[in-house]
Amino acid sequence: MNLPNKLTTSRFFITVIFVIIVLWDTLPYNTSWAALLFFIGGMTDIADGIIARRRNLQSDFGALMDPLADKILVTAGFILLVGMKMNPETDITGYHFPEAIAAPGTGGHSLIPAWMVIVIVARELAITGLRLLAANKQVVLPAENIGKRKTNFQFVAVVAMLILVSYPGWGEGWVKFFGWQIAGCPWSIWFTFIATWGAVALTAISGVHYLWSNRDLYIKDM
């Protein structure tokens, strides 16, 4: 197994450890460790692609398993975040958005509305199904640029949300840094809000694009 494929495979193990750490409530700084681990997973995604291209190590295994490893890690992250709340010390109760569009931390809402996670998971399952159909026809569908950008936004959004629930325990300096306000709301919340909505928008757009671009694979079987 070459190095890019080893990095791809490592994300499956990272996902398992990530889930355990997030659910391990009694572990000190569990969400902080989870954020670091998720960040490392994102870096392996970038690294395996760069190494594969520079060393000409692209393979059918990598083309199939790299996006699958991304999907498993990302969907695990978003699902775990649905029921997670902001730390009371950083909750911005002065802002009252409708819950369906609320920025993380406003009014005691969960970090991400459930409908956003449904959109993300549904898209990933649909594309995985399309890839399996293509594989059954001896066709390998590589990741597209818009899909990669979508994955990058998803990784950033999950890490940002984990940092939001973690930084109050990092010390006064970090609280001041992440709590610095823009228009009456911490910049870290604005950043997470933009990253989350960007991830959801690109997820939907890339899903439609991918299904339309490869429609010949399934339309004739319908």
QUINORRA-V724887 format. One record per residue. N is the residue number from 1. RES is the residue in one letter. SS is DSSP state (alpha for helix, beta for strand, coil for the rest). PSI is psi in whole degrees, -180 to 180 (999 if undefined). NEAR is the number of other C-alpha atoms within 8 Angstrom. Layout:
n:N res:RES ss:SS psi:PSI near:NEAR
n:N res:RES ss:SS psi:PSI near:NEAR
//
This chain:
n:1 res:M ss:coil psi:126 near:4
n:2 res:N ss:coil psi:172 near:6
n:3 res:L ss:alpha psi:-47 near:8
n:4 res:P ss:alpha psi:-40 near:13
n:5 res:N ss:alpha psi:-31 near:12
n:6 res:K ss:alpha psi:-41 near:9
n:7 res:L ss:alpha psi:-40 near:12
n:8 res:T ss:alpha psi:-48 near:15
n:9 res:T ss:alpha psi:-33 near:10
n:10 res:S ss:alpha psi:-27 near:8
n:11 res:R ss:alpha psi:-28 near:13
n:12 res:F ss:alpha psi:-42 near:11
n:13 res:F ss:alpha psi:-37 near:8
n:14 res:I ss:alpha psi:-40 near:12
n:15 res:T ss:alpha psi:-45 near:11
n:16 res:V ss:alpha psi:-48 near:8
n:17 res:I ss:alpha psi:-39 near:8
n:18 res:F ss:alpha psi:-48 near:11
n:19 res:V ss:alpha psi:-43 near:11
n:20 res:I ss:alpha psi:-45 near:8
n:21 res:I ss:alpha psi:-43 near:13
n:22 res:V ss:alpha psi:-40 near:11
n:23 res:L ss:alpha psi:-11 near:6
n:24 res:W ss:coil psi:81 near:8
n:25 res:D ss:coil psi:-29 near:8
n:26 res:T ss:coil psi:-6 near:5
n:27 res:L ss:coil psi:123 near:7
n:28 res:P ss:coil psi:135 near:5
n:29 res:Y ss:coil psi:37 near:8
n:30 res:N ss:alpha psi:-39 near:12
n:31 res:T ss:alpha psi:-28 near:12
n:32 res:S ss:alpha psi:-46 near:11
n:33 res:W ss:alpha psi:-38 near:9
n:34 res:A ss:alpha psi:-41 near:12
n:35 res:A ss:alpha psi:-43 near:12
n:36 res:L ss:alpha psi:-44 near:9
n:37 res:L ss:alpha psi:-41 near:10
n:38 res:F ss:alpha psi:-39 near:13
n:39 res:F ss:alpha psi:-43 near:10
n:40 res:I ss:alpha psi:-41 near:8
n:41 res:G ss:alpha psi:-41 near:11
n:42 res:G ss:alpha psi:-37 near:10
n:43 res:M ss:alpha psi:-36 near:8
n:44 res:T ss:alpha psi:-31 near:11
n:45 res:D ss:alpha psi:-43 near:12
n:46 res:I ss:alpha psi:-43 near:8
n:47 res:A ss:alpha psi:-43 near:10
n:48 res:D ss:alpha psi:-35 near:13
n:49 res:G ss:alpha psi:-44 near:9
n:50 res:I ss:alpha psi:-47 near:8
n:51 res:I ss:alpha psi:-42 near:12
n:52 res:A ss:alpha psi:-40 near:11
n:53 res:R ss:alpha psi:-44 near:9
n:54 res:R ss:alpha psi:-33 near:7
n:55 res:R ss:coil psi:7 near:6
n:56 res:N ss:coil psi:52 near:7
n:57 res:L ss:coil psi:23 near:10
n:58 res:Q ss:coil psi:142 near:8
n:59 res:S ss:coil psi:162 near:6
n:60 res:D ss:alpha psi:-36 near:7
n:61 res:F ss:alpha psi:-47 near:8
n:62 res:G ss:alpha psi:-40 near:11
n:63 res:A ss:alpha psi:-33 near:13
n:64 res:L ss:alpha psi:-45 near:12
n:65 res:M ss:alpha psi:-27 near:10
n:66 res:D ss:alpha psi:-53 near:12
n:67 res:P ss:alpha psi:-30 near:9
n:68 res:L ss:alpha psi:-42 near:9
n:69 res:A ss:alpha psi:-40 near:12
n:70 res:D ss:alpha psi:-47 near:11
n:71 res:K ss:alpha psi:-42 near:9
n:72 res:I ss:alpha psi:-45 near:10
n:73 res:L ss:alpha psi:-46 near:13
n:74 res:V ss:alpha psi:-48 near:12
n:75 res:T ss:alpha psi:-37 near:11
n:76 res:A ss:alpha psi:-43 near:10
n:77 res:G ss:alpha psi:-48 near:10
n:78 res:F ss:alpha psi:-40 near:11
n:79 res:I ss:alpha psi:-42 near:8
n:80 res:L ss:alpha psi:-26 near:10
n:81 res:L ss:alpha psi:-15 near:11
n:82 res:V ss:coil psi:-47 near:12
n:83 res:G ss:coil psi:3 near:7
n:84 res:M ss:coil psi:136 near:8
n:85 res:K ss:beta psi:159 near:10
n:86 res:M ss:coil psi:153 near:14
n:87 res:N ss:coil psi:134 near:10
n:88 res:P ss:coil psi:-29 near:6
n:89 res:E ss:coil psi:-21 near:5
n:90 res:T ss:coil psi:4 near:10
n:91 res:D ss:coil psi:130 near:11
n:92 res:I ss:beta psi:91 near:10
n:93 res:T ss:coil psi:-9 near:9
n:94 res:G ss:coil psi:-18 near:6
n:95 res:Y ss:coil psi:136 near:7
n:96 res:H ss:coil psi:86 near:8
n:97 res:F ss:coil psi:153 near:9
n:98 res:P ss:coil psi:140 near:6
n:99 res:E ss:alpha psi:-33 near:7
n:100 res:A ss:alpha psi:-24 near:6
n:101 res:I ss:alpha psi:15 near:7
n:102 res:A ss:coil psi:138 near:11
n:103 res:A ss:coil psi:149 near:12
n:104 res:P ss:coil psi:131 near:13
n:105 res:G ss:coil psi:-2 near:15
n:106 res:T ss:beta psi:120 near:14
n:107 res:G ss:coil psi:24 near:11
n:108 res:G ss:coil psi:14 near:11
n:109 res:H ss:coil psi:163 near:12
n:110 res:S ss:beta psi:167 near:13
n:111 res:L ss:coil psi:-34 near:14
n:112 res:I ss:coil psi:133 near:12
n:113 res:P ss:coil psi:146 near:12
n:114 res:A ss:alpha psi:-34 near:7
n:115 res:W ss:alpha psi:-32 near:7
n:116 res:M ss:alpha psi:-42 near:9
n:117 res:V ss:alpha psi:-36 near:13
n:118 res:I ss:alpha psi:-43 near:8
n:119 res:V ss:alpha psi:-46 near:11
n:120 res:I ss:alpha psi:-48 near:12
n:121 res:V ss:alpha psi:-42 near:9
n:122 res:A ss:alpha psi:-43 near:8
n:123 res:R ss:alpha psi:-46 near:11
n:124 res:E ss:alpha psi:-39 near:10
n:125 res:L ss:alpha psi:-40 near:8
n:126 res:A ss:alpha psi:-44 near:8
n:127 res:I ss:alpha psi:-36 near:11
n:128 res:T ss:alpha psi:-41 near:9
n:129 res:G ss:alpha psi:-40 near:8
n:130 res:L ss:alpha psi:-41 near:11
n:131 res:R ss:alpha psi:-39 near:11
n:132 res:L ss:alpha psi:-39 near:8
n:133 res:L ss:alpha psi:-43 near:10
n:134 res:A ss:alpha psi:-42 near:12
n:135 res:A ss:alpha psi:-36 near:9
n:136 res:N ss:alpha psi:-24 near:7
n:137 res:K ss:coil psi:16 near:6
n:138 res:Q ss:coil psi:37 near:6
n:139 res:V ss:coil psi:130 near:7
n:140 res:V ss:coil psi:121 near:10
n:141 res:L ss:coil psi:110 near:8
n:142 res:P ss:coil psi:162 near:6
n:143 res:A ss:coil psi:143 near:8
n:144 res:E ss:coil psi:163 near:6
n:145 res:N ss:alpha psi:-42 near:6
n:146 res:I ss:alpha psi:-33 near:8
n:147 res:G ss:alpha psi:-38 near:11
n:148 res:K ss:alpha psi:-42 near:9
n:149 res:R ss:alpha psi:-39 near:9
n:150 res:K ss:alpha psi:-45 near:12
n:151 res:T ss:alpha psi:-40 near:11
n:152 res:N ss:alpha psi:-45 near:9
n:153 res:F ss:alpha psi:-40 near:12
n:154 res:Q ss:alpha psi:-44 near:13
n:155 res:F ss:alpha psi:-45 near:12
n:156 res:V ss:alpha psi:-43 near:9
n:157 res:A ss:alpha psi:-45 near:12
n:158 res:V ss:alpha psi:-45 near:14
n:159 res:V ss:alpha psi:-42 near:12
n:160 res:A ss:alpha psi:-42 near:11
n:161 res:M ss:alpha psi:-38 near:12
n:162 res:L ss:alpha psi:-36 near:12
n:163 res:I ss:alpha psi:-38 near:11
n:164 res:L ss:alpha psi:-38 near:12
n:165 res:V ss:alpha psi:-7 near:11
n:166 res:S ss:alpha psi:-36 near:12
n:167 res:Y ss:alpha psi:-24 near:12
n:168 res:P ss:alpha psi:-23 near:12
n:169 res:G ss:alpha psi:3 near:6
n:170 res:W ss:alpha psi:-7 near:9
n:171 res:G ss:coil psi:163 near:8
n:172 res:E ss:alpha psi:-38 near:7
n:173 res:G ss:alpha psi:-44 near:7
n:174 res:W ss:alpha psi:-35 near:10
n:175 res:V ss:alpha psi:-42 near:11
n:176 res:K ss:alpha psi:-40 near:8
n:177 res:F ss:alpha psi:-53 near:7
n:178 res:F ss:alpha psi:-19 near:10
n:179 res:G ss:alpha psi:0 near:10
n:180 res:W ss:coil psi:127 near:10
n:181 res:Q ss:beta psi:145 near:8
n:182 res:I ss:beta psi:120 near:7
n:183 res:A ss:coil psi:40 near:4
n:184 res:G ss:coil psi:8 near:5
n:185 res:C ss:beta psi:138 near:10
n:186 res:P ss:beta psi:140 near:11
n:187 res:W ss:alpha psi:-30 near:11
n:188 res:S ss:alpha psi:-32 near:11
n:189 res:I ss:alpha psi:-41 near:12
n:190 res:W ss:alpha psi:-44 near:10
n:191 res:F ss:alpha psi:-45 near:9
n:192 res:T ss:alpha psi:-39 near:13
n:193 res:F ss:alpha psi:-48 near:10
n:194 res:I ss:alpha psi:-44 near:8
n:195 res:A ss:alpha psi:-41 near:12
n:196 res:T ss:alpha psi:-48 near:12
n:197 res:W ss:alpha psi:-35 near:8
n:198 res:G ss:alpha psi:-41 near:9
n:199 res:A ss:alpha psi:-44 near:13
n:200 res:V ss:alpha psi:-44 near:12
n:201 res:A ss:alpha psi:-47 near:8
n:202 res:L ss:alpha psi:-33 near:12
n:203 res:T ss:alpha psi:-48 near:13
n:204 res:A ss:alpha psi:-46 near:11
n:205 res:I ss:alpha psi:-46 near:8
n:206 res:S ss:alpha psi:-34 near:11
n:207 res:G ss:alpha psi:-47 near:11
n:208 res:V ss:alpha psi:-43 near:8
n:209 res:H ss:alpha psi:-44 near:8
n:210 res:Y ss:alpha psi:-44 near:9
n:211 res:L ss:alpha psi:-39 near:10
n:212 res:W ss:alpha psi:-41 near:7
n:213 res:S ss:alpha psi:-30 near:6
n:214 res:N ss:coil psi:28 near:8
n:215 res:R ss:coil psi:-25 near:8
n:216 res:D ss:alpha psi:-23 near:6
n:217 res:L ss:alpha psi:-30 near:10
n:218 res:Y ss:alpha psi:-22 near:10
n:219 res:I ss:alpha psi:-41 near:7
n:220 res:K ss:coil psi:-14 near:6
n:221 res:D ss:coil psi:-5 near:5
n:222 res:M ss:coil psi:999 near:4
//
